[in-house]
Amino acid sequence: MSGEDGKQVRGQDRNTASRRAENGFLECGKVVNTRGLDGEIKLESWCDSPAVLASLKVIYFADGRELRGRPVLSSKVSRNHVFMKLSGIDGIDAAEAMRGAVAYAAKSDLPLGEGSFFIADLIGLPVIDADTGREYGRLADVFNAGASDVYTVDTPSGPRMMPAVKEFVIRIDPESGIYVRPIEGMFD
């Protein structure tokens, strides 16, 4: 998510993330390990915070071209990770088979505050001067630099970075573009 409050759900593969986002799902984490012998998995959280991932009642995993939901039986946050016990993952072998799998969340299951947007819905939008209507390029990526998100904009002269703060980002319309008021030289 991205917006005035800087919320985001990150994804690693933008093409896959965009396809899944169109279908109502977002990447929310990755299985990085197991814990114990009963099938508990350890997930790296790609959400605003691990608590968002831990709050989900169902997470989804790719099964061929489809996503298959697995009900969450229990979850616990530990630093930047989440330990989960999922329905149908009943032992260490089943949990080991999940290692490396990307977890997805239904957009409708994720909290999204007023004025916030999912990053996957913004990628590819035109970045437009709010005053002149000039299109500078297209949003290629969003990453967090601590104090704020930073937009990477693909321009005709190469990628440019811009802090995603209210001083520069005037308005976001997921249907038409990201309207900005850059300082001189930002996109030159």
Secondary structure, DSSP 8 states (H G I E B T S, - for coil): -EETT------S-HHHHHHHHHTTEEEEEEEEEEETTTTEEEEEE-SSSHHHHHT-SEEEEEETTEEEEEEEEEEEEETTEEEEEETT--SHHHHHHHTT-EEEEEGGGS---TTEE-HHHHTT-EEEETTT--EEEEEEEEEE-SSSEEEEEEETTEEEEEE-STTTEEEEETTTEEEE---TTS--
